[in-house]
C-alpha cells in the first residue's frame, strides 16, 4: 500500500486535470444548456476502463491498475468504476444483482444529493 498510494494520488491528479480540461472544452463547444461534459467523461471513462481491463489482463499489466484505473480514471470519472462493477456482476451471471446495483446506485445517489441539499439549505437558511 505504501508504494501504491502515491501511484493512485498521481493518477488522480492527472485524471482530475483531464476532467477539468474536458469540462472547459465541452462548455466552450456546447454551452451550458446540457451537462455534456459530464456525459462525455462518463462515456469516455467507461470506454477507457473497458480497454484497460482487457489490455492489462492480457498483457500482465495489472500492477498498473492502481495508477491507471483507480487513479487516472477515478479522477476523471467514477462512473467508469461503476460501469465496470455492473459489467462484472452481469458477466458473472448475476443479472438481477447487476440491475439492483445500477438502479440502487442511481436512485440512492439522487436521493442522497436531494437530502444533502435539503439538510444544508436548512442549516444555512
C-alpha positions as CSV (number, residue, x, y, z in Angstrom):
1,X,0.0,0.0,0.0
2,X,2.9,2.4,0.7
3,X,4.0,2.2,-2.9
4,X,0.5,2.1,-4.3
5,X,-0.8,5.2,-2.7
6,X,1.5,7.6,-4.5
7,X,0.6,6.0,-7.8
8,X,-3.1,6.5,-7.1
9,X,-2.6,10.1,-5.9
10,X,-0.6,11.0,-9.0
11,X,-3.1,9.3,-11.3
12,X,-5.9,11.1,-9.5
13,X,-4.3,14.4,-10.1
14,X,-3.9,13.6,-13.8
15,X,-7.4,12.4,-14.1
16,X,-8.9,15.4,-12.3
17,X,-6.9,17.7,-14.5
18,X,-8.2,15.9,-17.6
19,X,-11.7,16.2,-16.3
20,X,-11.3,19.9,-15.8
21,X,-9.9,20.4,-19.3
22,X,-12.8,18.3,-20.7
23,X,-15.3,20.4,-18.8
24,X,-13.9,23.7,-20.1
25,X,-13.7,22.3,-23.7
26,X,-17.3,21.0,-23.6
27,X,-18.6,24.2,-22.2
28,X,-17.0,26.2,-25.0
29,X,-18.1,23.7,-27.6
30,X,-21.7,23.0,-26.4
31,X,-22.6,25.8,-24.0
32,X,-24.2,25.4,-20.6
33,X,-27.7,24.1,-21.6
34,X,-26.9,20.4,-21.2
35,X,-24.4,18.6,-19.0
36,X,-22.4,17.4,-22.0
37,X,-19.1,17.4,-20.1
38,X,-20.3,15.0,-17.5
39,X,-21.8,12.7,-20.1
40,X,-18.5,12.9,-22.1
41,X,-16.3,12.0,-19.2
42,X,-18.7,9.2,-18.1
43,X,-18.7,7.6,-21.6
44,X,-15.0,8.2,-22.3
45,X,-14.0,6.9,-18.9
46,X,-16.2,3.8,-19.2
47,X,-14.7,3.1,-22.7
48,X,-11.2,3.6,-21.4
49,X,-12.0,1.3,-18.4
50,X,-13.1,-1.4,-20.8
51,X,-10.0,-1.1,-22.8
52,X,-7.7,-1.1,-19.8
53,X,-9.4,-4.1,-18.2
54,X,-8.7,-6.2,-21.2
55,X,-5.2,-4.9,-22.1
56,X,-3.9,-5.0,-18.5
57,X,-5.2,-8.6,-18.1
58,X,-3.9,-9.8,-21.4
59,X,-0.5,-8.2,-21.2
60,X,0.1,-8.9,-17.5
61,X,0.0,-5.3,-16.6
62,X,-2.3,-5.4,-13.6
63,X,0.4,-3.7,-11.5
64,X,-0.5,-0.6,-13.4
65,X,-4.2,-0.8,-12.4
66,X,-3.9,1.4,-9.3
67,X,-2.3,4.3,-11.3
68,X,-4.4,3.9,-14.5
69,X,-7.8,2.7,-13.3
70,X,-8.2,3.9,-9.7
71,X,-6.0,7.0,-10.2
72,X,-6.4,8.5,-13.6
73,X,-9.9,7.1,-14.4
74,X,-11.1,7.6,-10.8
75,X,-10.0,11.2,-11.0
76,X,-11.5,11.6,-14.4
77,X,-14.8,9.9,-13.6
78,X,-16.0,7.4,-11.0
79,X,-18.7,6.3,-13.5
80,X,-16.1,4.1,-15.1
81,X,-15.6,2.1,-11.9
82,X,-19.4,1.9,-11.5
83,X,-19.7,0.6,-15.1
84,X,-17.0,-2.0,-14.5
85,X,-18.7,-3.2,-11.3
86,X,-22.1,-3.5,-13.1
87,X,-20.5,-5.4,-16.0
88,X,-18.6,-7.7,-13.7
89,X,-21.9,-8.7,-12.0
90,X,-23.6,-9.1,-15.3
91,X,-20.8,-11.3,-16.7
92,X,-20.9,-13.5,-13.6
93,X,-24.5,-14.2,-14.5
94,X,-25.8,-12.1,-11.6
95,X,-28.1,-10.2,-13.8
96,X,-30.6,-9.4,-11.0
97,X,-27.8,-8.2,-8.7
98,X,-26.4,-6.1,-11.6
99,X,-29.8,-4.5,-12.2
100,X,-30.2,-3.8,-8.5
101,X,-26.8,-2.3,-8.3
102,X,-27.4,0.0,-11.2
103,X,-30.9,1.1,-10.1
104,X,-29.9,1.3,-6.5
105,X,-26.8,3.3,-7.2
106,X,-28.7,5.8,-9.3
107,X,-31.8,6.1,-7.1
108,X,-29.8,6.3,-3.8
109,X,-27.3,8.8,-5.3
110,X,-30.1,11.0,-6.4
111,X,-31.8,10.7,-3.0
112,X,-28.5,11.4,-1.3
113,X,-28.0,14.6,-3.3
114,X,-31.5,15.8,-2.6
115,X,-31.0,15.0,1.2
116,X,-27.7,16.8,1.2
117,X,-29.1,19.9,-0.4
118,X,-32.2,19.8,1.8
119,X,-30.2,19.4,5.1
120,X,-27.6,22.0,4.1
121,X,-30.2,24.6,3.0
122,X,-31.9,24.0,6.3
123,X,-28.7,24.8,8.2
124,X,-27.8,27.9,6.1
125,X,-31.4,29.3,5.7
